[in-house]
Amino acid sequence: MTQYLVLLPSPEGRYATATEQEKQDLHTAHNEFVELLERRGHKRVDGAQLTPSSQARVVRGSALDDVTLTDGPYAESAEQVGGYYLVETDDVEDLARVCGRLLATPFHPAIEIRPTVGT
């Protein structure tokens, strides 16, 4: 089986202005997504919601111990990665269809699925 990182970009401002009902609906969508993964033979290895990008730290430099750490996201963008899932599957096309459950919310306009490099 191949492991895929499912990246969940989202407009941060949209979540910040969401109603409690919208947040509950999003929570429900994520629970159903995880249930669908299992039901359809995919294995969720890991996953988490990320803090807002304003809490991100960016490291730049050229060598061990020769780095600069700054506040804020790497890219200035309306959409930032708000969470991820690590999923193990042999059927990336079906994994994409299951991602449709999250796309049905107003919080995830697109989802990126990227295979990990095997060790």
N, C-alpha and C positions, 0 to 999 in steps of 0.2 A: 504494500500500500504506500502511496505517496502522501506526504504531509503538505497541506496548503495553509498559508496564512490568509485569512479572510479579513481584509482591512475595511473598516467602517468609517469613511469620511462623512462629515456632517457639518452643516453650517452651525457654528457654535451659537450664534445669536438666536437661531430658531429654537434651540433647546432652552436657552435662557428665558425666552418669553412663552414657553409652553405652559398650558394650563395643567392643573393636577390630573385631570382626566386624560389629557394627551400623554402625560408622563406615564400614567398607569397603562394606557393602551400600548405604549412603546415597551414597557416592561412585559406585558402580556405577549407581545410579538416576539420578543427575545426568548421568553420561556417556550413558546410554541416552536420557534426556530430550533432550539436545542432538542425538543421532543421529536421534531421531524427528522433531524439528523440521525438520531438513534433508530427511529422507526424505519428509515430508508437505508440503513446499513452503513452510515458514516460514523466515525468515532470522533467525538470532541475531546481533544487532548488538553486544551487550555483555552482561556479567554478571559477578558477583563474589560471593564469600562475604564477609560483614561480620564485623568483630571483635565480641566480646561488648558488650552495651549498657553495661556498666560502663566501657567505654573511650569512650563517646559524650561529646560536648560539646554543650551547648545554648546558643544565642545568643538573648538577649532584649534589646529596646531600642526606641527610638523614632525614631532618626535615624542617619545616617552618623556613625561614630565615637562614638555615644552608645549603647554596648551593654555588656551584662554577659555574661561567658562562665562557665558553671558546668559541673561534672562530672556525669556520669550521663545516663540516657536522658530523653527528653522526657516520656514517660508511664510511670508506675509500673504495670507489667503483667507477668503471668507470661509472656506471649508478646511477643517483640520481633522486628522484621524481622531475619532472619539472613542474607539474601542477596537477590539480584534477577537477573532477566534482562531485557534490552531486546530485544523480538522484533518484527520487521516481518512483517505478514501481511495478507491480505485475508479470512481465515477465522477469526474470533475463536472461533467455536464449536468448530472443530477444535483450535485452540490450547488451549482449555479441556479437551478430551478428552486431549490430550497431557499436560497438567498432571496428569492422573490417575496418571501414572507416579510422580510425586513424592508424590501423596496416598497412594499405596500403602505409603509408609514411615511409621514411627511418629513422624517428626520434623515433618511438615507437615500439621497437621490442617485447614488451610484455605489457599487461595492467592488473592491478590487480583490481578486483571488490570485495568489501568487504561490507557485510551488517552492518548497524549501529545497536547498541543495543537500542531497544525501551525504552522510559521512561514511 
